[in-house]
Amino acid sequence: MLSKPLVRITMLFLLLAVVETGWLHTLRPLENRLSDLFVRQQAQHLEPDPQIVIVDIDDASLARMQDVAGNWPWPRAVHGELVRGIAAQHPAAIVFDILFSERDQYRPESDRQFNEALGASDNIYFPMIRRDPVLDAKGAPLAQIAPMLGLTRTDKAAPDARVALLPPLAIDPRHWRSGTINFEEDADGVGRRYQLYTDVRGWLIPSLPARVAADLGYPVPHQDDMILAWRGKARSFRHISYAELYEDFGREHPLRPRDEFTGKIVVVGTAASGLHDVRVTPVASLYPGMEILATALDNLKNRRMMQAAPQWFAPLLAFALIVALGAAFLRGTNALRAGLRLAVASMLLLGGSYLATGRLYLLPVLAPLLLAWACYFSCALAEYLRERRSREQAVQMFSRFVNPHVVKELIAHGGLNRAGESRQITVLFSDIRGFTTLSERHTPQEVVALLNRYFSLQVEVIFRHGGSLDKFIGDAIMAFWGAPLDDAEHARHAVEAALEMAEVLQRFKQEIGESEPGFDVGIGIHSGPAVVGLIGSEQRREYTAIGDTVNLASRIEGLTKGVSRILVSRDTKELCGDAFDFQSFGSYKVKGREQEVELFAPTLRRNKP
């Protein structure tokens, strides 16, 4: 029978998994942190493309160039001299990560010299900024600036479209080989992607890496952005000090190799602490912006970029984990075993995700695992509460039949077995003699009070000797030994209880006085196999014993009248060993049995040395 709470919990978490992985994404920050960790660990063992080098305006360069160029920003003629020196070595491209968005109003001659230096090369690239889209209405017409900026006109391009850009205005438009360098960060403030194209009403504006890669003949994916595949730690690309390079170009006999930049992509940018060109990335929280640009160029040049798993992956994984958990609990799998299986699955999935990251594939496994663990703990709690309720019900039920300390012993050993099982037991029947006469002489209320008092005394004896009370049958008592706890001496304990019940009877008769001279009991005992367990309907079950052993014990009790207050079978006598002295009363024919039954009466307990 299915457990309704477990089914409800499983269905609830399935719904939650669909909503979370499909729409809410509240666990995405944690997922991102895990993927960042994997990316960072994988990246530190890799080296970036050696064909991409960085000319770095570092802190040392700012200090060393003070006498030559003054404070930052330097006259652009300085950059022109650097460009001539690098261009002479025939690099694949020179890519500036420095904005030239304003003309130098105080040194226009310097701007002119810079543009003259640019005229000798056609592979120098400059960044531009895509401004806030709300400013587009006042921006430049895309149809006019598209040829200058290398924009792509699609079939959906609006003729009247405008865009707010910050182009390199200090550069002559004939040298505008440009692309955007807007830093795209995710909702948690970490930059994991680089824009490839910006679609403005059907006009595609390339990013600076996409523009360089396209001109160099590297394939650029037809998509908005790419997830960056990082290599190395921060500053893993080869860095060359701007000042050192500038000084070497000015020497009559340069000290640096004359082919240092031949065939390479040269990125000119700044990592100086005072210029604050740093961003938060999966690799480092202070990652130089020019190295992000270099990483994007590395990805496009080498066609190695991260790939995200399909959108259906996380919901499907969460669905599979939760269904498997729910099925395990519904099958009755132990919560600890289910937890161990989920732990193994978690390690395998996390390990698989780590290995997939090394192969440039991002597998979102954390959110499905967290949902699965939440489902597991909810199911385990529901099972614990169900089990506790079941134990409480079992305690209440078994407390009716056995001594409370026996119930505690059963719970301690996990032995509340309520299924039927065959056991060797000793059964005792005790019936009141003269009950009819007693009923005639007293009111019903008085009869009930007398019976309750008598039964209480006798049940106390049964419990004290480790017996289980089966039931009251009118004015008779049925009890047995050997279940639910194992009892190797069940026969001896049953006979001891019978002898004490006889003694208690005498005390009880003294309580009720001489007015009931015919009040007496008969006790019959037999040992043998019986089926013991919860027997009955779904609505009502009783913990009882059934079988020939029970029937014979009842028949023996019926033979006590006029013979002996207590009679036991030979089977019981032999199981008692020498614990008692027995008097034989011969053999008797018993209904339902072909052979006669030999009966004995225990006369006394033997004193043990």
Rosetta blueprint (number, residue, H / E / L):
1 M L
2 L L
3 S L
4 K H
5 P H
6 L H
7 V H
8 R H
9 I H
10 T H
11 M H
12 L H
13 F H
14 L H
15 L H
16 L H
17 A H
18 V H
19 V H
20 E H
21 T H
22 G H
23 W H
24 L H
25 H L
26 T L
27 L L
28 R H
29 P H
30 L H
31 E H
32 N H
33 R H
34 L H
35 S H
36 D H
37 L H
38 F H
39 V H
40 R H
41 Q H
42 Q H
43 A H
44 Q L
45 H L
46 L L
47 E L
48 P L
49 D L
50 P L
51 Q L
52 I E
53 V E
54 I E
55 V E
56 D E
57 I L
58 D L
59 D H
60 A H
61 S H
62 L H
63 A H
64 R H
65 M L
66 Q H
67 D H
68 V H
69 A H
70 G L
71 N L
72 W L
73 P L
74 W L
75 P L
76 R H
77 A H
78 V H
79 H H
80 G H
81 E H
82 L H
83 V H
84 R H
85 G H
86 I H
87 A H
88 A L
89 Q L
90 H L
91 P L
92 A L
93 A E
94 I E
95 V E
96 F E
97 D L
98 I L
99 L L
100 F L
101 S L
102 E L
103 R L
104 D L
105 Q L
106 Y L
107 R L
108 P H
109 E H
110 S H
111 D H
112 R H
113 Q H
114 F H
115 N H
116 E H
117 A H
118 L H
119 G L
120 A L
121 S L
122 D L
123 N L
124 I E
125 Y E
126 F E
127 P E
128 M E
129 I E
130 R E
131 R L
132 D L
133 P H
134 V H
135 L H
136 D H
137 A H
138 K H
139 G L
140 A E
141 P E
142 L H
143 A H
144 Q H
145 I H
146 A H
147 P H
148 M H
149 L H
150 G L
151 L L
152 T E
153 R E
154 T L
155 D L
156 K L
157 A L
158 A L
159 P L
160 D L
161 A L
162 R E
163 V E
164 A L
165 L E
166 L E
167 P L
168 P L
169 L L
170 A L
171 I L
172 D L
173 P H
174 R H
175 H H
176 W L
177 R L
178 S E
179 G E
180 T E
181 I L
182 N L
183 F L
184 E L
185 E L
186 D L
187 A L
188 D L
189 G L
190 V L
191 G L
192 R L
193 R E
194 Y E
195 Q E
196 L L
197 Y E
198 T E
199 D E
200 V E
201 R L
202 G L
203 W E
204 L E
205 I E
206 P E
207 S E
208 L H
209 P H
210 A H
211 R H
212 V H
213 A H
214 A H
215 D H
216 L L
217 G L
218 Y L
219 P L
220 V L
221 P L
222 H L
223 Q L
224 D L
225 D E
226 M E
227 I E
228 L L
229 A L
230 W L
231 R L
232 G L
233 K L
234 A L
235 R L
236 S L
237 F L
238 R E
239 H E
240 I E
241 S E
242 Y H
243 A H
244 E H
245 L H
246 Y H
247 E H
248 D H
249 F H
250 G L
251 R L
252 E L
253 H L
254 P L
255 L L
256 R L
257 P L
258 R L
259 D L
260 E L
261 F L
262 T L
263 G L
264 K L
265 I E
266 V E
267 V E
268 V E
269 G E
270 T L
271 A L
272 A L
273 S H
274 G H
275 L H
276 H L
277 D L
278 V E
279 R E
280 V L
281 T L
282 P L
283 V L
284 A L
285 S L
286 L L
287 Y E
288 P E
289 G H
290 M H
291 E H
292 I H
293 L H
294 A H
295 T H
296 A H
297 L H
298 D H
299 N H
300 L H
301 K H
302 N H
303 R L
304 R L
305 M L
306 M E
307 Q E
308 A E
309 A L
310 P L
311 Q L
312 W L
313 F H
314 A H
315 P H
316 L H
317 L H
318 A H
319 F H
320 A H
321 L H
322 I H
323 V H
324 A H
325 L H
326 G H
327 A H
328 A H
329 F H
330 L H
331 R L
332 G L
333 T L
334 N L
335 A H
336 L H
337 R H
338 A H
339 G H
340 L H
341 R H
342 L H
343 A H
344 V H
345 A H
346 S H
347 M H
348 L H
349 L H
350 L H
351 G H
352 G H
353 S H
354 Y H
355 L H
356 A H
357 T H
358 G H
359 R L
360 L L
361 Y E
362 L E
363 L L
364 P L
365 V L
366 L H
367 A H
368 P H
369 L H
370 L H
371 L H
372 A H
373 W H
374 A H
375 C H
376 Y H
377 F H
378 S H
379 C H
380 A H
381 L H
382 A H
383 E H
384 Y H
385 L H
386 R H
387 E H
388 R H
389 R H
390 S H
391 R H
392 E H
393 Q H
394 A H
395 V H
396 Q H
397 M H
398 F H
399 S H
400 R L
401 F L
402 V L
403 N L
404 P H
405 H H
406 V H
407 V H
408 K H
409 E H
410 L H
411 I H
412 A H
413 H L
414 G L
415 G L
416 L L
417 N L
418 R L
419 A L
420 G L
421 E E
422 S E
423 R E
424 Q E
425 I E
426 T E
427 V E
428 L E
429 F E
430 S E
431 D E
432 I E
433 R E
434 G L
435 F H
436 T H
437 T H
438 L H
439 S H
440 E H
441 R H
442 H L
443 T L
444 P H
445 Q H
446 E H
447 V H
448 V H
449 A H
450 L H
451 L H
452 N H
453 R H
454 Y H
455 F H
456 S H
457 L H
458 Q H
459 V H
460 E H
461 V H
462 I H
463 F H
464 R H
465 H L
466 G L
467 G L
468 S E
469 L E
470 D E
471 K E
472 F E
473 I E
474 G L
475 D L
476 A E
477 I E
478 M E
479 A E
480 F E
481 W E
482 G L
483 A L
484 P L
485 L L
486 D L
487 D L
488 A L
489 E L
490 H H
491 A H
492 R H
493 H H
494 A H
495 V H
496 E H
497 A H
498 A H
499 L H
500 E H
501 M H
502 A H
503 E H
504 V H
505 L H
506 Q H
507 R H
508 F H
509 K H
510 Q H
511 E H
512 I H
513 G L
514 E L
515 S L
516 E L
517 P L
518 G L
519 F L
520 D E
521 V E
522 G E
523 I E
524 G E
525 I E
526 H E
527 S E
528 G E
529 P E
530 A E
531 V E
532 V E
533 G E
534 L E
535 I E
536 G E
537 S L
538 E L
539 Q L
540 R L
541 R E
542 E E
543 Y E
544 T E
545 A E
546 I E
547 G L
548 D H
549 T H
550 V H
551 N H
552 L H
553 A H
554 S H
555 R H
556 I H
557 E H
558 G H
559 L L
560 T L
561 K L
562 G L
563 V L
564 S L
565 R L
566 I E
567 L E
568 V E
569 S E
570 R H
571 D H
572 T H
573 K H
574 E H
575 L H
576 C H
577 G L
578 D L
579 A L
580 F E
581 D E
582 F E
583 Q E
584 S E
585 F E
586 G E
587 S E
588 Y E
589 K L
590 V L
591 K L
592 G L
593 R L
594 E L
595 Q L
596 E L
597 V E
598 E E
599 L E
600 F E
601 A E
602 P E
603 T E
604 L E
605 R E
606 R L
607 N L
608 K L
609 P L
